[in-house]
Amino acid sequence: MFEEEPILTNRGQTLDQMSIDELHSRISVLRGQIEACEAELKRKEAQKSAADALFGEKS
């Protein structure tokens, strides 16, 4: 479904050392990863709701 991208690691460069273009690029990658996490959360929440409806919610 989603193509997994590696988690960003410290490339030996701090944010203040990055250029404007590098910062924009990093933000774009991070937003994509956040969107993928949010989509996965929605999928798992829907799956849990379906299971709860079928088997009853556990306390």
C-alpha positions as CSV (number, residue, x, y, z in Angstrom):
1,M,0.0,0.0,0.0
2,F,2.5,2.6,1.1
3,E,6.1,2.5,0.1
4,E,8.1,2.5,3.2
5,E,10.7,5.2,3.5
6,P,13.6,5.0,5.9
7,I,13.3,7.0,9.1
8,L,15.3,10.2,8.9
9,T,18.4,10.0,10.9
10,N,20.9,12.6,11.9
11,R,23.0,13.1,8.8
12,G,25.6,15.0,10.8
13,Q,23.9,18.3,10.0
14,T,21.8,20.4,12.3
15,L,18.8,22.3,11.2
16,D,20.7,25.6,11.3
17,Q,23.3,24.2,8.9
18,M,20.6,23.2,6.3
19,S,19.8,25.4,3.4
20,I,16.3,26.7,2.7
21,D,15.8,24.1,0.0
22,E,17.0,21.3,2.3
23,L,14.7,22.4,5.0
24,H,11.7,22.5,2.6
25,S,12.7,19.0,1.4
26,R,12.9,17.7,4.9
27,I,9.5,19.2,5.8
28,S,8.0,17.5,2.8
29,V,9.4,14.1,3.7
30,L,8.3,14.5,7.3
31,R,4.8,15.5,6.2
32,G,4.6,12.5,4.0
33,Q,5.6,10.3,6.9
34,I,3.1,11.9,9.2
35,E,0.3,11.4,6.6
36,A,1.3,7.7,6.3
37,C,1.2,7.3,10.1
38,E,-2.3,9.0,10.2
39,A,-3.6,6.8,7.5
40,E,-2.3,3.7,9.4
41,L,-3.9,5.0,12.6
42,K,-7.3,5.4,10.9
43,R,-7.0,1.9,9.4
44,K,-6.1,0.3,12.8
45,E,-8.9,2.3,14.5
46,A,-11.4,1.1,12.0
47,Q,-10.2,-2.5,12.4
48,K,-10.5,-2.2,16.2
49,S,-14.0,-0.7,15.9
50,A,-15.0,-3.6,13.7
51,A,-13.6,-6.1,16.2
52,D,-15.2,-4.3,19.1
53,A,-18.6,-4.3,17.3
54,L,-18.3,-8.0,16.6
55,F,-16.8,-9.3,19.9
56,G,-17.8,-6.5,22.2
57,E,-15.5,-3.8,23.7
58,K,-13.1,-5.0,26.4
59,S,-12.8,-2.9,29.5
